[in-house]
Amino acid sequence: MTAPPGPPDAAPDPAAADTTLDRLAAARATGALHGRAGALYLADGAVVHAESPAVPDVGWRLTASGRLPAAAWDEAVEQGGPDYRAGALLVERGRLSRGELELCHLSALFDAAYFILSPLDRDQPAPDRFLAHARHWFGPVRPVPVPLLQREMRRRRQLLERAWPRPEVDAAPVVPVPGTAACGPGQAGPTCGRRAVLDAADGIRTPVQIARALGRPAFTTLFDVRRLAAAGLVRTPETGAARGAGTPARARGTPPGAGAVPEISLLYRIRDALEAL
């Protein structure tokens, strides 16, 4: 089953991916829906696994956090993978509780699904190649109904847009704004998670690379970067139009058209302060 591909230079279309997923769910399909940013695995029409090279997978999360020795993970993959039950083996051998496995797996599934359905490369089309009967070696843990996955993806897109409506920061190196990282007495600074992201920002690593270095979810890191940009703590890259010849460079902390209105980063900071009351 293959959905008609969109134009090769089209931006990702969430509606197209939703249509494909709806059709697979209705058919109670089992297999893998592939796109250039990864694959969603389904069983009886529900999503059971997602993997994308853009995000840390279950094994990376468990081992990078120190929760599981790398040798224990490798053992589960080697011995349980051929029978599609690597995850179950971790529980059976007492390496993880069932709750820990489900929580980590769901976090990794939603994380990867976001980047598969909303690729950082805006030229990538929605996933459109379905390989029937394909199964993932990790094995099912807690199937996610397609409508639930779609609602979560919409919620995440809205979170990012509301935090800072400039997707340029998502795939660009995270560049701290000099002189703004430190907060003086009485000033509210970044939360612990955002502080870790800011500390890891070296002007070279992208949000996804920072997530991998910290062993934390990629979407959470992306969200933190957007909020840091809204707070004026990291730079927002200029768009191609802003770099045109003879055109003065636009302030990197503000979105297009912001010159005619109060600085939007200040408005976002006021909003966040009010919401915290």
Residue pairs with C-beta under 8 A, 6 or more apart in sequence:
1 23
1 24
1 27
1 29
1 31
1 130
1 132
2 128
2 129
2 130
3 16
3 19
3 20
3 23
3 126
3 128
3 130
4 128
5 125
5 128
6 13
6 16
6 125
6 126
6 128
7 125
8 123
8 125
9 123
10 123
10 125
11 122
11 123
12 117
12 118
12 119
12 122
12 124
12 125
12 126
13 125
13 126
14 117
14 118
14 126
14 153
14 154
14 157
16 125
16 126
16 128
17 35
17 117
17 126
17 127
18 150
20 33
20 126
20 127
20 128
20 130
21 33
21 40
21 47
21 146
21 149
21 150
22 146
24 31
24 33
24 42
24 45
24 130
24 146
25 42
25 45
25 46
25 145
25 146
25 147
26 45
27 45
28 44
28 45
29 42
29 44
29 45
29 130
29 132
30 42
30 43
30 44
30 132
30 133
30 135
31 41
31 42
31 130
31 131
31 132
31 133
31 134
32 39
32 40
32 41
32 42
32 130
32 131
32 134
32 136
33 39
33 40
33 41
33 42
33 127
33 129
33 130
34 127
34 129
34 130
34 131
35 116
35 117
35 119
35 124
35 125
35 126
35 127
35 128
35 129
36 119
36 121
36 124
36 125
37 52
37 53
37 54
37 115
37 116
37 119
37 120
37 121
37 124
37 127
38 50
38 51
38 52
38 53
38 54
38 112
38 115
38 116
39 50
39 51
39 52
39 116
39 127
40 47
40 49
40 50
40 113
40 116
40 127
41 47
41 48
41 49
41 50
41 51
41 134
41 135
41 136
42 48
43 135
43 140
43 143
44 143
45 146
46 143
46 144
46 145
46 146
47 109
47 113
47 143
47 144
47 145
47 146
47 149
48 136
48 140
48 141
48 143
48 144
49 105
49 109
49 136
49 138
49 140
50 108
50 109
50 110
50 111
50 112
50 113
50 116
51 57
51 112
51 136
52 112
52 115
52 116
54 112
54 115
54 119
54 120
54 208
54 218
55 108
55 111
55 112
55 115
55 208
55 211
55 217
55 218
55 219
56 64
56 108
56 111
56 211
56 212
56 215
56 216
56 217
56 218
57 108
57 112
58 87
58 104
58 105
58 108
58 138
59 73
59 77
60 212
60 215
61 104
61 107
61 108
61 215
61 217
62 68
62 73
62 96
62 104
63 69
63 70
63 73
64 215
65 215
67 96
67 100
68 90
68 95
68 96
72 90
72 95
73 90
76 86
76 87
76 89
76 90
76 93
76 95
77 86
77 137
79 86
79 89
80 86
80 87
80 88
80 89
80 90
80 137
80 139
81 137
81 138
82 137
83 139
84 135
84 136
84 137
84 138
84 139
85 139
86 137
86 138
86 139
87 101
87 105
87 138
87 139
87 141
88 139
90 96
90 101
91 97
91 98
91 101
96 104
101 141
102 141
102 142
105 138
105 141
105 142
106 141
106 142
106 144
107 217
108 217
109 144
110 144
110 149
110 152
110 156
110 219
111 217
111 218
111 219
111 220
113 149
113 152
113 153
114 153
114 156
114 218
114 219
115 208
115 218
115 219
116 127
117 126
117 127
117 153
118 153
118 156
118 157
120 170
120 171
120 208
121 171
122 167
156 219
159 223
160 167
160 170
160 222
160 223
160 226
163 223
163 226
163 227
163 230
163 268
164 226
164 227
164 229
164 230
164 236
164 268
165 255
166 226
166 229
166 236
166 255
168 236
168 237
168 238
168 239
169 207
169 225
169 226
169 229
169 234
169 236
169 237
170 207
170 222
170 225
170 226
171 206
171 207
171 208
172 206
172 237
173 203
173 204
173 205
173 206
174 197
174 200
174 201
174 202
174 203
174 205
174 206
174 207
174 210
174 225
174 228
174 234
175 201
175 203
175 234
175 235
176 198
176 201
176 203
176 233
176 234
176 235
177 232
177 233
177 234
177 235
177 253
180 232
180 233
181 198
181 233
182 189
183 189
188 273
189 195
190 197
190 198
190 224
190 228
190 231
190 233
193 216
193 220
193 224
194 224
194 227
194 228
196 214
196 216
197 207
197 210
197 214
197 221
197 224
197 225
197 228
198 228
198 233
198 234
200 210
200 213
200 214
201 210
201 234
205 213
207 218
207 221
207 222
207 224
207 225
208 218
208 221
208 222
210 221
210 225
211 217
211 218
211 220
211 221
211 222
212 218
214 221
225 234
227 272
228 234
229 235
229 236
229 253
229 265
230 265
230 268
230 269
230 272
231 265
231 268
231 269
231 272
232 253
232 265
232 266
232 269
235 252
235 253
236 252
236 253
236 254
236 255
237 252
238 249
238 250
238 252
239 256
241 247
241 256
242 249
242 250
242 256
243 249
250 256
250 259
251 258
253 263
253 265
254 263
254 264
254 265
255 264
258 264
